[in-house]
């Protein structure tokens, strides 16, 4: 199996959809000041959890789930252009990117 760069799994700027997200507010962490002293007030930390990798979907730029204001220039590509981009990615060995096109 070949090494796959992290940005091929989740490209920078990708739009993600989470099938079964779990949002948790954690107030157990106590913030520290710059000297390492514990502050008197607790902070809120929000944690978005995904329990299984299959629950995370990388959406194509033209997917109907992507709000219009987040769509990129690729959203207006024709089917032929998408096919060319996918074929080019495949030839360069970027299999995951090729599948997304």
N, C-alpha and C positions, 0 to 999 in steps of 0.2 A: 504494500500500500504506500502511496506517495504522501509526502508531507504537503498539507494544504494550508496556505496562509490564512490567518484568522479573517482577514478582510474579504476572502472569497466566500466564507460561510455567511457572514453578515457584513455586506459592503457599507462603507461610510456613507451616511445619508440615506440609507435604506428605510423604507416605511415598514413597520412591523405590525402584525395583528396577533393578539394573544387570545386563544380560544377560551381558556378558563383561568382568567387572572385572579389573583388573590391579593388584595390591598390590605396592609396591616399598618396600624399606627403604633409605634413603639415608644414608650415614654420611660423605659428602664435605663437608657443610657444617660449618664450625667456628663455634661460638657466640662471641659477643662480650659482654664485660661492659658496664656502663653507661657506661664511659669510652671505649668503642670498642676496647679491647685484646682481642686474641685469647686466648681461654681455652685451657688446656692439654689439655682433654678434648674429644673430638668428641661431638656429640649425634646421636641417631638421629631421623630424620625419616621418617614413614610417608607415602607418597603413594598415593592411590587414583586410578587413571587410567581414564578412559572414552575410547576412541578414536573413537567415532562417536556423534553425537547420537541416532541410532536405537537405540543400546544402553541408553539411559536411559528408563525408563518411570515415569510418575507414576501411582501406584495410587490407585484410588478408596478412600474410607474403609471400604467394606464388601468390598473385594477379599479373596478367600480367602488370598492371599499375605501379607496383613498379619496379624501375630500378634495374638491377642485383646487383649493388654495395650496395644497401640498403636492399637486401633480407637477412633474417635471416636463421638459421639452419632449422627452421620449414618449409622452402620453399621446402625442399626435402622430407617431410613427405608423406607417402602413404595415400590413401583415408581411409584405415582402421585406421591408426594412428590418422588422423584428427577426425574421428568419435569417437574414444576412448577418445580423449582430450575433445571433445564437451560433450560427455556423462558424463565424470568425472566432468566437470564444472557444468553441470545441476544438478547432484546429490548433489554437494556442495552448490547449491543455487545461483550460479553465472550465471544467465540466459542470460544476455547480452553477456558474454564471450562464452557461449555455442552456441549462435546463430552465432557468428563469425566463429566458427569452422565448 
